[in-house]
Amino acid sequence: MGQMGEEPGLVPVEVVGVRQHMSADEIVVLLLDADAELLVPILVGPAEATAIAAAQAGIVPPRPMTHDLLRDVIRASGDDLDHVEITRLADGVFYAELVLRRAARVDARASDAIALALRFDAPVLCSAEVVALAGVEVRTTTSEEDLERFREFLDQVEPEDFETGAEPEEDR
């Protein structure tokens, strides 16, 4: 993480996770800028969503998937991923770069960069300009909706729903 403090205009963000967007056809990965209290939703495809969710859950596939393979190739070459940067937003498309320890920078889709960062346990940095453009306030939008969903859940939940031994549902 040597270069992290040296990058002007970038802020660290937390990968909150993959969520189904308002429309049933849209999946987003949410990045949280905790200092600004802003969430940055990035539209991703189902394959990328699965790759991100699997890495967050610590799922190791029996054979390497594409992001696992790329991680293994980077390590086999003697390099490592220092961090990833979400660099810009243009026409609704998020652009990113992989920053390798040996100072190489590689252009990447934001979803692929995030999936790799999770596999390397590397920081995700986002351009402050991108956060300002795409960020949604955490307090006013997300917390109200989440609180209402939680209240609905509490109204419908039964103690039996928490019995052990039940198969967990897959995160979609």
Secondary structure, DSSP 8 states (H G I E B T S, - for coil): -TTGGG-TTEEEEEEEEEEE-SSTT-EEEEEEETTTTEEEEEEE-HHHHHHHHHHHHT---SS--HHHHHHHHHHHTT--EEEEEEEEEETTEEEEEEEETTS-EEEEEHHHHHHHHHHHT--EEEEHHHHHHH-EEIIIIIHHHHHHHHHHHHHH--GGGG-TT-------
